[in-house]
């Protein structure tokens, strides 16, 4: 079970770092998705830094489990809010956010099992 936790958490870290970089460099598909969801483009740096902080928290969680748990909860909430934001404007193109949410729930669940 611990190996599954490590694999899922490392994938989660990688995806969140990738998402953070895409937000910070204002990757065109991300900007398009933000516009469809009616999220101000000026929020992209903040959202990117939140993803980066979550990834860092998951990484630190390998040494300090409570930090990892808090980071996993934060990332789950982040993606729940992302999906709600898309649904709010009837934009159903949130498949990637749903995948990230499932990965985040998996990391949180496995973190709680392995505490």
QUIJORA-V729142 format. One record per residue. N is the residue number from 1. PHI is phi in whole degrees, -180 to 180 (999 if undefined). D_FIRST is the distance of its C-alpha to the first C-alpha in Angstrom with 2 decimals. Layout:
n->N phi->PHI d_first->D_FIRST
n->N phi->PHI d_first->D_FIRST
//
This chain:
n->1 phi->999 d_first->0.00
n->2 phi->-66 d_first->3.80
n->3 phi->-66 d_first->5.42
n->4 phi->-61 d_first->5.18
n->5 phi->-59 d_first->6.39
n->6 phi->-63 d_first->8.84
n->7 phi->-63 d_first->10.05
n->8 phi->-64 d_first->10.71
n->9 phi->-69 d_first->12.23
n->10 phi->-64 d_first->14.31
n->11 phi->-62 d_first->15.54
n->12 phi->-62 d_first->16.43
n->13 phi->-60 d_first->18.26
n->14 phi->-62 d_first->20.08
n->15 phi->-66 d_first->21.19
n->16 phi->-72 d_first->22.39
n->17 phi->-65 d_first->24.27
n->18 phi->-60 d_first->25.80
n->19 phi->-62 d_first->26.78
n->20 phi->-64 d_first->28.24
n->21 phi->-63 d_first->30.30
n->22 phi->-61 d_first->31.54
n->23 phi->-67 d_first->32.62
n->24 phi->-70 d_first->34.28
n->25 phi->-94 d_first->36.23
n->26 phi->56 d_first->37.08
n->27 phi->-57 d_first->35.88
n->28 phi->-52 d_first->38.26
n->29 phi->-62 d_first->35.83
n->30 phi->-70 d_first->34.24
n->31 phi->-61 d_first->37.77
n->32 phi->-62 d_first->38.69
n->33 phi->-64 d_first->35.72
n->34 phi->-65 d_first->36.63
n->35 phi->-64 d_first->40.21
n->36 phi->-63 d_first->39.32
n->37 phi->-85 d_first->37.32
n->38 phi->60 d_first->40.27
n->39 phi->-100 d_first->38.34
n->40 phi->-59 d_first->40.66
n->41 phi->-61 d_first->40.05
n->42 phi->-64 d_first->40.69
n->43 phi->-81 d_first->37.28
n->44 phi->-54 d_first->35.46
n->45 phi->-60 d_first->35.33
n->46 phi->-64 d_first->33.99
n->47 phi->-64 d_first->31.27
n->48 phi->-63 d_first->30.42
n->49 phi->-69 d_first->30.23
n->50 phi->-64 d_first->28.02
n->51 phi->-64 d_first->25.49
n->52 phi->-64 d_first->25.84
n->53 phi->-64 d_first->25.41
n->54 phi->-63 d_first->22.20
n->55 phi->-64 d_first->20.84
n->56 phi->-64 d_first->22.12
n->57 phi->-62 d_first->20.59
n->58 phi->-64 d_first->17.07
n->59 phi->-65 d_first->17.86
n->60 phi->-63 d_first->19.27
n->61 phi->-61 d_first->16.24
n->62 phi->-66 d_first->14.47
n->63 phi->-101 d_first->17.31
n->64 phi->-119 d_first->18.33
n->65 phi->-55 d_first->15.57
n->66 phi->-66 d_first->18.35
n->67 phi->-66 d_first->19.70
n->68 phi->-62 d_first->16.48
n->69 phi->-66 d_first->16.30
n->70 phi->-62 d_first->20.01
n->71 phi->-65 d_first->19.79
n->72 phi->-64 d_first->17.17
n->73 phi->-63 d_first->19.51
n->74 phi->-61 d_first->22.43
n->75 phi->-68 d_first->21.18
n->76 phi->-59 d_first->20.44
n->77 phi->-62 d_first->23.96
n->78 phi->-57 d_first->25.42
n->79 phi->-76 d_first->24.44
n->80 phi->-62 d_first->25.45
n->81 phi->-64 d_first->28.77
n->82 phi->-62 d_first->29.07
n->83 phi->-67 d_first->28.85
n->84 phi->-60 d_first->31.29
n->85 phi->-61 d_first->33.59
n->86 phi->-67 d_first->33.78
n->87 phi->-65 d_first->34.33
n->88 phi->-57 d_first->37.00
n->89 phi->-107 d_first->39.21
n->90 phi->58 d_first->38.29
n->91 phi->-104 d_first->36.59
n->92 phi->-100 d_first->33.95
n->93 phi->-98 d_first->32.77
n->94 phi->-113 d_first->29.54
n->95 phi->-58 d_first->27.20
n->96 phi->-66 d_first->25.69
n->97 phi->-64 d_first->25.20
n->98 phi->-66 d_first->23.45
n->99 phi->-64 d_first->21.01
n->100 phi->-63 d_first->20.42
n->101 phi->-63 d_first->20.08
n->102 phi->-62 d_first->17.39
n->103 phi->-62 d_first->15.45
n->104 phi->-69 d_first->16.14
n->105 phi->-64 d_first->15.15
n->106 phi->-62 d_first->11.74
n->107 phi->-64 d_first->11.47
n->108 phi->-64 d_first->12.99
n->109 phi->-60 d_first->10.94
n->110 phi->-68 d_first->7.56
n->111 phi->-63 d_first->9.91
n->112 phi->-68 d_first->11.27
n->113 phi->-70 d_first->8.33
n->114 phi->-99 d_first->7.63
n->115 phi->-67 d_first->11.42
//
